[in-house]
Amino acid sequence: MANPSENLINLCRAAVEAERTATSEPYTQERWAAWLETAEAFQRAVVEEAGREPKQSRYELEQAAKKAALHPESNGE
């Protein structure tokens, strides 16, 4: 099972919040740019963190970070 760092989870939370902000009102380039930047930062961090451990699945790491960010109450499972 993938074990994302706290930094990765926080980046995921930031990307989710930026998405909510961007999509809560009519489109503006500035609002969506902030979302795209945070989403890209999250993806870069996933790739970097996955590369640190041999045979670490980037997909599994990304999904674990999203689960921890979006459903923190289920982290004990």
C-alpha distance (Angstrom), angle and dihedral (degrees) to the residues before:
residue distance angle dihedral
M1 . . .
A2 3.77 . .
N3 3.78 117.2 .
P4 3.82 110.7 -158.0
S5 3.79 119.9 -156.7
E6 3.79 121.3 -112.3
N7 3.81 87.7 -111.3
L8 3.80 91.0 57.0
I9 3.79 91.7 48.5
N10 3.80 90.9 49.7
L11 3.81 91.4 49.8
C12 3.79 89.0 51.7
R13 3.81 91.0 50.8
A14 3.80 89.9 50.2
A15 3.81 91.3 51.2
V16 3.81 91.6 49.3
E17 3.81 91.5 49.4
A18 3.81 91.5 47.3
E19 3.81 89.1 51.5
R20 3.81 91.0 51.6
T21 3.78 90.5 50.4
A22 3.79 93.6 46.1
T23 3.77 94.9 49.0
S24 3.81 97.8 39.8
E25 3.80 93.6 78.6
P26 3.78 137.2 28.2
Y27 3.79 115.4 -62.2
T28 3.78 120.1 -80.7
Q29 3.75 124.4 169.5
E30 3.81 92.2 -129.2
R31 3.80 94.6 51.9
W32 3.79 93.1 48.1
A33 3.81 92.3 43.3
A34 3.80 89.7 61.7
W35 3.81 90.4 51.5
L36 3.81 92.9 47.8
E37 3.81 91.9 48.6
T38 3.80 93.6 52.0
A39 3.81 92.0 44.4
E40 3.81 90.2 51.3
A41 3.81 91.2 48.2
F42 3.81 89.5 52.4
Q43 3.82 92.3 49.6
R44 3.82 92.1 48.1
A45 3.80 89.7 51.1
V46 3.81 91.6 49.2
V47 3.80 91.3 52.8
E48 3.81 92.2 45.9
E49 3.80 94.7 47.0
A50 3.81 93.1 45.1
G51 3.80 89.7 51.8
R52 3.79 92.7 57.7
E53 3.80 94.0 68.3
P54 3.79 123.2 54.3
K55 3.79 114.0 -114.8
Q56 3.82 92.3 6.4
S57 3.79 109.0 153.1
R58 3.79 110.9 -130.9
Y59 3.79 89.2 -154.4
E60 3.82 93.8 52.6
L61 3.80 91.3 46.3
E62 3.81 91.8 50.3
Q63 3.81 91.9 48.2
A64 3.82 91.9 48.1
A65 3.81 90.9 50.8
K66 3.81 91.1 49.2
K67 3.80 91.8 48.3
A68 3.81 91.5 49.5
A69 3.80 91.9 46.9
L70 3.79 97.6 44.5
H71 3.82 100.2 32.8
P72 3.82 107.6 28.9
E73 3.81 91.3 159.6
S74 3.83 90.7 68.3
N75 3.83 96.4 53.5
G76 3.78 92.8 101.8
E77 3.81 93.1 68.7
